[in-house]
Amino acid sequence: MGIHFFGEPCFSFSLEEAIGKCLTEYDYHIHFVELIDDEMEEWNELSDKISSQAWKLKSGQKDPYLDNLLRKRRLVLETAKGKLGILEELLDKEGARDLEYTLIYATDKQPEQLELVNQGLQARGVLFHQLTDSETQSRDRTERILSDFQKGDLQVLTAKRVL
């Protein structure tokens, strides 16, 4: 798909440029996920609406309607159903039991996504712990989880968005 579908880029900021500036220095592994038909249809509808309002962005106008459209379109990507399938393929291909010092982020817009990630890790015998707002309410608990991760007693930390 890429450039043929969406047209020429209007702005480019590569992952390499972002690491160390607005992204923490980790090894990032990007895997492309195709949207299913319903998701693609919603993406296209939202993109058409955004396109008709894009002049507001160029003129610097704030518009709650446009902001909402942009949020909805981002949500389509964050909650794409194909993400879990790709994760499962990677876990099976790479050998889930060999993982170490791995972070897996899920969206905070769809709580079941993190639950499904955790279930997939558990089914494969991966030593993991989620680190979300409920775990971080206790400083001691957070420190214990991070310590276990640093020592290698946990292979994976799962989280919503960012730690």
Solvent accessible surface area in square Angstrom, and as a share of the most:
residue,aa,sasa,rsa
1,M,147,0.66
2,G,44,0.42
3,I,81,0.41
4,H,175,0.78
5,F,91,0.38
6,F,119,0.50
7,G,36,0.35
8,E,144,0.65
9,P,93,0.58
10,C,139,0.83
11,F,158,0.66
12,S,86,0.56
13,F,97,0.40
14,S,42,0.27
15,L,54,0.27
16,E,134,0.60
17,E,79,0.35
18,A,6,0.05
19,I,52,0.26
20,G,48,0.46
21,K,155,0.66
22,C,93,0.56
23,L,62,0.31
24,T,82,0.48
25,E,135,0.60
26,Y,102,0.39
27,D,125,0.65
28,Y,66,0.25
29,H,141,0.63
30,I,104,0.53
31,H,86,0.38
32,F,185,0.77
33,V,43,0.25
34,E,147,0.66
35,L,35,0.18
36,I,76,0.38
37,D,124,0.64
38,D,109,0.57
39,E,17,0.08
40,M,30,0.13
41,E,103,0.46
42,E,83,0.37
43,W,27,0.09
44,N,56,0.29
45,E,93,0.42
46,L,13,0.06
47,S,25,0.16
48,D,101,0.52
49,K,99,0.42
50,I,11,0.06
51,S,77,0.50
52,S,70,0.45
53,Q,38,0.17
54,A,28,0.22
55,W,138,0.48
56,K,33,0.14
57,L,96,0.48
58,K,179,0.76
59,S,70,0.45
60,G,63,0.61
61,Q,90,0.40
62,K,179,0.76
63,D,21,0.11
64,P,107,0.68
65,Y,109,0.42
66,L,2,0.01
67,D,46,0.24
68,N,57,0.29
69,L,8,0.04
70,L,55,0.27
71,R,144,0.53
72,K,94,0.40
73,R,60,0.22
74,R,123,0.45
75,L,69,0.34
76,V,9,0.05
77,L,80,0.40
78,E,25,0.11
79,T,26,0.15
80,A,4,0.03
81,K,134,0.57
82,G,22,0.21
83,K,79,0.34
84,L,36,0.18
85,G,34,0.33
86,I,49,0.25
87,L,33,0.16
88,E,73,0.33
89,E,112,0.50
90,L,44,0.22
91,L,8,0.04
92,D,95,0.49
93,K,159,0.67
94,E,104,0.47
95,G,28,0.26
96,A,8,0.06
97,R,177,0.64
98,D,114,0.59
99,L,38,0.19
100,E,122,0.55
101,Y,123,0.47
102,T,33,0.19
103,L,42,0.21
104,I,24,0.12
105,Y,90,0.34
106,A,7,0.05
107,T,8,0.05
108,D,61,0.32
109,K,100,0.42
110,Q,51,0.23
111,P,72,0.45
112,E,86,0.39
113,Q,10,0.05
114,L,5,0.02
115,E,97,0.43
116,L,80,0.40
117,V,7,0.04
118,N,20,0.10
119,Q,105,0.47
120,G,9,0.08
121,L,0,0.00
122,Q,127,0.56
123,A,86,0.67
124,R,54,0.20
125,G,33,0.32
126,V,7,0.04
127,L,104,0.52
128,F,50,0.21
129,H,55,0.24
130,Q,50,0.22
131,L,12,0.06
132,T,13,0.08
133,D,102,0.53
134,S,60,0.38
135,E,8,0.04
136,T,67,0.39
137,Q,152,0.68
138,S,49,0.31
139,R,192,0.70
140,D,100,0.52
141,R,90,0.33
142,T,24,0.14
143,E,90,0.41
144,R,140,0.51
145,I,8,0.04
146,L,65,0.32
147,S,45,0.29
148,D,40,0.21
149,F,24,0.10
150,Q,132,0.59
151,K,134,0.57
152,G,39,0.38
153,D,78,0.41
154,L,23,0.12
155,Q,21,0.09
156,V,0,0.00
157,L,2,0.01
158,T,0,0.00
159,A,1,0.01
160,K,67,0.28
161,R,88,0.32
162,V,116,0.67
163,L,93,0.46
